[in-house]
């Protein structure tokens, strides 16, 4: 997560798993919750850092509606998504 934030280009390369008859030792019941929490926290930390470093009106609106969605009304998540799309379109325009 931090590499892309620092400007490194990330590329996905397919890798074939070779177990030679062995079973994976990954336990799904413990793996998915741990990784999900790690990704959720990492994403929120990155968004908070970006908000503090470069606040814009659509970004502030995204955070405001996100918090209101959790506290007040789940319908606000739709508004959160729309304000996020406005913010992303502004980023892409440069």
N, C-alpha and C positions, 0 to 999 in steps of 0.2 A: 504494500500500500504506500509506503514512504518513497519508494523509487519513482513511481509515476508522479508523485507530488513534487519531486526534485527535478523533474524534466527528463528522466530516463525513458526511452521507448521500450515498452514491454511487448514481447511477441509470444504468442502461444505456439508451442511446437508439440505435435503429437508424439507420445512416447509409448511404446508397446511394453506392457507389463510382462515380465518373465519370472514365473514362480517355479518352474520345473517341477510341477506336481505338488508344490507346497501350498498351504492355505495362508491367506492374509491374516495377520494378527490383529487387524483393526476391529475393534468392538463398536458396532454402529450405535449402540445405546449410549455410549459415553462419548464417542467421537463427534456426532452431529451437534449435540448441545454445546460442547466446548468450542467447536469451530464457529457455530452460529453466534455465540456470545462474543467471541473474538472479532468476527466480522462486523457485528452490530456496533460494538464499542469503537472499533477502528474507524468505521464510517462516520459515526457521530463526532469523534474527535477531529477527523479531517474536515468535516463540514463546519464545525465550530471554529477551527483555526482559520479556514478560508473566510468565514464570516467576519471574524475579528480583524483579519489582515486587509480585507477589501469589502467593506459593507456597501451594499447597494439596496435600493428600495425593494426590488423584487426578492432579493435574498432575505431581507428583514421580514417581508410579508410572508415568505415561505416559512420562516421560523415561527412567526406569530400564529399563523393558521395551523401549523403542526402542533404547537402547544395547546391551542384551543381545541383541536381535534381530540387530544387525549383528555383534556379537562372538561370540556363543555359538550361538544357535539361531534360525533364521528363523521358527519357530513362535511365538516371542515377539511377532512383529508382530500376531498375532491378539489377544493379551493387551493390546498397546499400543492397538489399535483399541477394545477394550472399555473400557479405563480412560479413553480419550479421550472416549468417549460418556458416561461417568459425569461427567466434568469438564464437558462441554458442557451436560448436563442441570442441573448445579448452577448454571452461569452463567445459564441461562434462567430458573431459579426466582428468581434475584435474590439 
